[in-house]
Amino acid sequence: MKITGGNWNGRIISAPEGLVTRPTSDLVRGAIFNTLHFMIPAYKDLVVLDGFAGSGALGLEALSRGAHHAVMVESDQRAFDVLQRNVAMLDCKKRVTLKRVDLLSLSFTQRAYNPFNLVFLDPPYEYSATLVHKVLLHLVNSKVLARDAFIVYEHSPDQVLELPKGFEFIKEKEYGSTLVTYLQYKGA
């Protein structure tokens, strides 16, 4: 896998082995950031949450393009080990907070790294809509989303997300077996 833009454009990052983690392909990641370019013209002050981070490709891509800080959350130990190596290899530890925990159990007591302006959610496809609904409610209840924050949700086309109050659908784009849904948080 490669970073597709920004300061680390072309840098190779590792992906976890096995079938537990399904990394976002370079093609889909590039398309996501091309779409976000029209929604978020400058990444300079963005604080990013990469939930279900896996290799960290989405959060690292945002940092490469100028995001200020990324919180990357991953519960699987093997994926978390790869994530740590990718952060070390890119020498960006000061701009990253790593959490090895289930996203729904994460307590956002350290206000230093939020509110989040951009959130990536790429959970396991088989139960993603139910899980993402719960995650969105958790983020709202934790008061960690900036008003007008963008949420990028990757899922299979057969998953239908019930939007919690305060979220607006922006657009969807299908890439083979991956559907990318863009949402915006307007406040509860």
N, C-alpha and C positions, 0 to 999 in steps of 0.2 A: 504494500500500500504506500501511496505517496501523498504528501501534502500538495493540494492543487492550486494554492495561491498565496500571496503575501510574502513575508520575509523568508519563510522556510519552503517556498515553492520548490517542488521536486525532491525534497528530503524524504527518504524512505523511513517509514515507521513499521513496527512489528504488529502482527495480529495474533491473538490467542489461538492456539491449536485446538482442534476438536470441533464439536458441533454445539457446544453450550453457548458460545458467543457468535453472533452473526454480524461481522463488521460491515459498516456502510461502504459500498464500493466507491472507488475514486470517481467514477462517472456520476453516481447519484450525489455524492458529497459536493462535487463541482457544480452540479445543477442546483443543489440547495443553496449554495453560496451565491450563485448567479442570481437566483430569485431574491435572496435576502438583500442583495446589493441595491435593488429598487425599493426595498422597504426600509433599509438601514444604510443610509449613504456613508456613514463614518462609524467605524468600530472603536474609535479611540477611548471612550470612557465606558464601554460596555462591561458589565459583569455578567458572566455566562454560567449557567448551570447545565452540566452534561450529565443527566441522569442516565442510569444504565450505560455507563461510559464505555465498557469494554476496553478497547485499545486506547480510547481517548481521542480518536480521530476527529470527531466533530468539535470538541473543545479545543484541541490543538490547532485545528484549522482556523477557528475563531481567533485564537491568540496570534497565529501567524499573520492574520489580516489586521491586527492591531487592537484586539480586545484587551482591556485593562487587566482582568482577572478571570479565572475559570475555576469553578468548584466542580470536581469530577467525582461522581459517586458510582461505585461498583461493588457488588456483594460477592461475586465469585473470586476466590483466591487466585486462581491461575490467571484470570483476566486482569485482576488487580496488579499482579506481579509484572505483567506485560505493560500495563499502564504506567507503573512506576519507572520501568526501564525507558519507555518512550519519553517521559517527562525529563528524566536524567540526560538522555541522549540529546535532547533539544536544549538542555541547560536553561529550563524555564521554571525551576522550582519556586522561585520567589513570586511568580505570577499565578501559581496553582495551589489550590487546597484539595488534597486527596482524602476521600472518605471511603473506607471499606465497610460498608453497611448497607442494609436494605433501605432504599430511598424513602419508603413509607415510615420507617422508624427513625429517620434522621431528625434530630432536634436542631433547629436553627437558632441556637442561643448566641452564637458568635455573630453579631451584627456587622462585623468588619467586612464580611464578604457578601453582603446583599444590600439592597434589593437587586434582584436579577432582572436584566433587560432582555435577555435572550435565553430560552430554555430549549434544550434538545432532549427529546424523549424517544428512545428506540428500544423498547422492551421486547422480550420474547413474543413473537407474533401470536402464539396460540391463545393467549388471554390478555392481549394488549389493551383492548378497549375498556374492559372493566378495571384493569390496573391503572391505566392512564387517567380515567375518571377519578379514582381515589387519589392519585398523585396530585392532580390539579386542585382538588379540594384541600389536600394537605398543604400545598403551597399557599393557597388563599388563607386558610386558617392560621398558618404560621406567619402571615403578613410579610412574605419575602418577595413578592412580585411587584416590580415597578409598574405604575400605571402605563398602559400602552406597551407592555412587554410582549414580545413575539415568542410563540411556542411553535417548535417544529416537531411534528409527531410522525414517525415512520411506522408503518404497519402493513399488514396484508389487506388487499382490497375487500375482503369479506368481513373485516372488523368495522363495526359502526360505533362511533364514539358519541355518547350522550354528553353534550356540552353543559358543564355546570354554569350557574348564573355568573355573569360578568365576563364571559368569554365570547368572542365573535369569530365566526368562520371567515377566513380570508380567501383561501384557494386550495385546490388539491392538484397534484400532478402524479401520474402513474409512470413507473419505470419497471416494466416487466412484472415481477411478483411483489414489487414494493410500491406502496402508495404513500406519498408524502403530503401531509395535511398541515397547513399553516393557519395558526390561530393568533388572536390578539386578545390580551387581557385589558378590559376597559374598567375594571373595578366592580366590586360586589354591590 
